[in-house]
């Protein structure tokens, strides 16, 4: 099962928070899971393992003087996604019985709502790996040869020991294929990265460089914006995988540090 849980948060008084709360969001999710399943929370915290979840930073707050300012009467959003049935079950439970209050970076916030319903919030949702893949891999019509992605949070990749702040096709789709093969019940071809590198072209883009300053004064560099990919080789099998992974990005995120606020992305618009 795949899930995308959106929490709507409110404050009873004016609050000031750091500009990037990805790590605080990650810590909050682990606390919520630990309260009901300590063993799973411990497993999710284990180092050097692919994370079967993503966490956003806080959305909707005004930035002023290098800080986020929260005001009474407004609501702010956090988003968590689950890439396995185990994590998704906990997110579903949180949607059904959310706590009254949560703590983010030592600031208490009231939980106004929690939803998996895309009718209530466009970044919420739930599906299965089978349902995600069926429209493309079992369709009678050939899949579209174009796909466009919107990168809404700072996104960057690690390649050959370097940070790459560009949505190169092989990094985007190669990374998504690796994540899919780690968590999905059925694997896809290991040649996905090679196909993306040799047969996908960037045909349109609008990107902006963004940076995040961490507490240790380090700086993370990446990009936001949107990018369109066009297949030069219109093989039906590969096009189906490209379209499937473009939908998967909504849940899986892309790039590195998706569990701490980076790499939030989605299909920009439906492909005809």
C-alpha positions as MATLAB code, in Angstrom:
seq = 'XXXXXXXXXXXXXXXXXXXXXXXXXXXXXXXXXXXXXXXXXXXXXXXXXXXXXXXXXXXXXXXXXXXXXXXXXXXXXXXXXXXXXXXXXXXXXXXXXXXXXXXXXXXXXXXXXXXXXXXXXXXXXXXXXXXXXXXXXXXXXXXXXXXXXXXXXXXXXXXXXXXXXXXXXXXXXXXXXXXXXXXXXXXXXXXXXXXXXXXXXXXXXXXXXXXXXXXXXXXXXXXXXXXXXXXXXXXXXXXXXXXXXXXXXXXXXXXXXXXXXXXXXXXXXXXX';
ca = [
       0.000    0.000    0.000;
       1.078    3.562   -0.726;
      -0.234    6.490    1.328;
       0.129   10.252    1.495;
      -1.070   11.793    4.765;
      -1.508   15.563    5.063;
      -1.718   17.096    8.533;
      -3.257   20.536    8.945;
      -1.733   22.349   11.921;
      -2.733   25.507   13.764;
      -1.330   27.618   16.576;
      -3.124   29.432   19.382;
      -0.497   32.188   19.507;
       2.213   33.645   17.307;
       5.167   31.292   16.899;
       8.581   31.480   15.257;
      10.301   28.428   13.808;
      13.461   27.697   11.786;
      13.059   28.007    7.998;
      13.514   24.301    7.233;
      11.832   21.722    9.435;
      12.541   18.501    7.569;
      14.441   16.902   10.451;
      11.818   18.038   12.954;
       9.111   16.549   10.729;
      11.070   13.273   10.520;
      11.395   13.198   14.316;
       7.665   13.855   14.725;
       6.725   10.939   12.479;
       9.000    8.561   14.381;
       7.508    9.728   17.703;
       3.971    9.138   16.445;
       4.864    5.629   15.283;
       6.909    4.860   18.415;
       3.869    5.606   20.581;
       2.102    2.546   19.146;
       4.895    0.452   17.599;
       8.331    0.989   19.201;
       9.947   -1.837   17.226;
       8.951   -0.354   13.880;
      10.091    3.124   14.927;
      13.475    1.693   15.876;
      13.754   -0.123   12.547;
      12.845    3.032   10.626;
      15.558    4.926   12.476;
      18.282    2.395   11.633;
      21.171    3.931    9.640;
      22.168    3.139    6.049;
      18.794    1.763    5.021;
      16.377    3.078    2.368;
      13.551    4.902    4.134;
      10.072    3.535    3.397;
       8.565    6.977    4.000;
       9.006   10.643    3.147;
       8.492   13.755    5.256;
       7.901   17.307    4.114;
       8.962   20.481    5.810;
       6.203   22.811    7.060;
       4.170   24.295    4.212;
       2.288   27.593    4.187;
       4.146   29.680    6.771;
       5.445   33.145    5.936;
       9.184   33.600    5.955;
      10.524   36.809    7.460;
      13.989   37.581    8.739;
      15.170   34.089    7.875;
      12.517   32.439   10.080;
       9.024   31.009    9.664;
       6.248   32.970   11.363;
       3.054   31.193   12.401;
      -0.054   33.157   13.336;
      -3.362   32.232   14.977;
      -6.227   31.786   12.533;
      -4.029   30.242    9.821;
      -3.329   26.592    9.089;
      -0.058   24.985    7.992;
       0.600   21.600    6.457;
       2.929   18.677    6.986;
       2.970   15.677    4.671;
       4.095   12.107    5.325;
       4.065    9.293    2.782;
       4.363    5.546    3.293;
       5.955    3.211    0.754;
       5.213   -0.066    2.538;
       2.096   -1.624    3.982;
       3.517   -1.428    7.498;
       4.198    2.313    7.423;
       1.024    3.029    5.456;
      -1.073    1.252    8.072;
       0.208    3.658   10.712;
      -0.476    6.681    8.500;
      -4.002    5.396    7.895;
      -4.506    5.023   11.636;
      -3.278    8.586   12.182;
      -5.786    9.842    9.615;
      -8.609    8.008   11.387;
      -7.610    8.937   14.953;
      -5.208   11.877   14.946;
      -3.785   13.273   18.190;
      -5.063   16.623   19.401;
      -1.584   18.166   19.611;
       1.819   17.560   18.057;
       5.232   19.022   18.761;
       7.440   20.366   15.982;
      10.907   21.615   16.915;
       9.756   21.990   20.544;
       6.697   24.050   19.540;
       3.256   22.675   20.344;
       0.718   22.865   17.512;
      -2.941   21.896   17.377;
      -3.834   19.233   14.826;
      -6.810   20.690   12.953;
      -7.237   17.777   10.532;
      -5.537   14.749    9.023;
      -6.463   13.263    5.667;
      -5.543   10.701    3.024;
      -8.344   11.956    0.766;
      -7.176   13.875   -2.354;
     -10.586   15.584   -2.430;
      -9.678   17.269    0.841;
      -6.081   18.118   -0.087;
      -4.294   17.724   -3.455;
      -1.192   16.262   -1.797;
      -3.123   13.520    0.017;
      -3.802   10.089   -1.448;
      -3.622    6.324   -1.198;
      -3.211    3.487   -3.686;
      -1.373    0.208   -4.195;
       1.621   -0.729   -6.298;
      -0.647   -2.865   -8.459;
      -3.153   -0.077   -9.036;
      -0.368    2.378   -9.812;
       1.200    0.153  -12.453;
      -1.888   -1.338  -14.126;
      -2.931    1.713  -16.240;
       0.439    1.673  -18.002;
       1.674   -1.897  -18.019;
      -1.690   -3.504  -18.871;
      -3.136   -0.766  -21.095;
      -4.061   -1.523  -24.687;
      -2.987    1.882  -25.954;
       0.716    2.794  -26.074;
       1.739    5.057  -23.171;
       2.465    8.721  -23.853;
       6.017    9.614  -24.812;
       6.171   12.690  -22.555;
       6.091   13.160  -18.814;
       6.367   16.375  -16.806;
       7.340   16.629  -13.153;
       6.892   19.443  -10.654;
       9.606   19.645   -7.993;
       8.085   21.617   -5.113;
      10.777   21.166   -2.458;
      14.536   21.491   -2.786;
      15.712   18.498   -4.782;
      19.247   17.255   -5.392;
      20.997   13.990   -6.190;
      24.172   12.237   -5.138;
      26.225   10.785   -7.983;
      29.855    9.614   -7.927;
      30.379   11.297   -4.568;
      29.078   14.667   -5.749;
      25.863   16.625   -5.257;
      24.057   17.161   -8.562;
      21.427   19.963   -8.411;
      19.869   19.099  -11.785;
      16.988   16.748  -12.758;
      18.948   14.647  -15.224;
      16.735   11.849  -16.616;
      18.967    9.011  -15.431;
      19.101   10.424  -11.899;
      15.358   11.028  -11.668;
      14.105    7.782  -13.201;
      17.074    5.646  -12.202;
      16.552    6.699   -8.590;
      12.810    6.060   -8.765;
      13.412    2.602  -10.228;
      15.819    1.749   -7.408;
      13.261    2.844   -4.823;
      10.492    0.927   -6.576;
      12.573   -2.261   -6.652;
      13.346   -1.954   -2.960;
       9.736   -1.617   -1.789;
       7.362   -2.854   -4.511;
       6.205   -6.488   -4.611;
       7.350   -6.859   -8.244;
      10.658   -5.486   -9.542;
      11.265   -3.693  -12.827;
      14.263   -3.902  -15.135;
      17.655   -2.845  -13.809;
      18.204   -1.230  -17.231;
      15.810    1.612  -16.369;
      18.651    4.008  -15.556;
      20.380    3.211  -18.835;
      17.190    3.735  -20.843;
      16.594    7.098  -19.137;
      20.167    8.193  -19.821;
      20.212    7.162  -23.475;
      16.604    7.602  -24.575;
      15.042   10.411  -22.510;
      15.591   14.055  -23.410;
      14.710   17.171  -21.438;
      12.398   19.091  -23.778;
      11.201   21.895  -21.497;
      12.083   23.151  -18.045;
      11.762   26.038  -15.636;
      14.072   25.583  -12.672;
      15.399   27.774   -9.884;
      18.388   27.178   -7.639;
      17.510   27.167   -3.938;
      19.583   26.680   -0.797;
      18.875   25.560    2.747;
      21.042   26.465    5.717;
      21.264   23.723    8.316;
      21.799   24.206   12.041;
      25.462   23.247   11.706;
      25.833   26.133    9.214;
      26.239   23.790    6.276;
      24.401   24.715    3.074;
      22.374   22.357    0.915;
      22.001   23.343   -2.734;
      19.275   22.073   -5.031;
      16.472   23.172   -7.293;
      12.713   23.610   -7.546;
      10.540   24.019  -10.630;
       9.301   21.745  -13.367;
      10.833   19.658  -16.123;
       9.413   17.832  -19.138;
      10.947   14.607  -20.416;
      10.412   13.265  -23.940;
      11.285    9.734  -25.051;
      13.443    9.396  -28.154;
      12.873    5.641  -28.259;
       9.133    4.953  -28.075;
       9.312    1.350  -26.973;
       6.004    0.496  -25.295;
       7.518   -1.336  -22.335;
       9.909    1.467  -21.402;
       7.294    4.180  -21.917;
       4.984    2.309  -19.567;
       7.676    2.242  -16.893;
       8.418    5.948  -17.353;
       4.761    6.877  -16.890;
       4.371    4.526  -13.921;
       7.411    5.983  -12.156;
       6.179    9.504  -12.888;
       3.075    8.673  -10.845;
       5.166    6.910   -8.199;
       7.140   10.093   -7.544;
       4.084   11.526   -5.735;
       4.601    8.985   -2.956;
       8.296    8.132   -3.190;
       9.784   11.596   -3.635;
      13.037   11.845   -5.553;
      16.706   12.512   -4.887;
      18.349   12.338   -1.493;
      17.075   13.184    1.997;
      13.440   12.613    1.094;
      12.864   11.557    4.714;
      13.926   15.002    5.946;
      11.961   17.391    3.768;
      13.702   17.265    0.391;
      12.551   15.875   -2.960;
       8.784   16.402   -2.693;
       7.473   16.131   -6.265;
       4.515   15.099   -8.427;
       3.357   14.776  -12.004;
       2.718   18.319  -13.168;
      -0.387   17.455  -15.163;
      -2.087   14.327  -16.486;
      -0.561   12.909  -19.629;
      -3.153   12.574  -22.455;
];
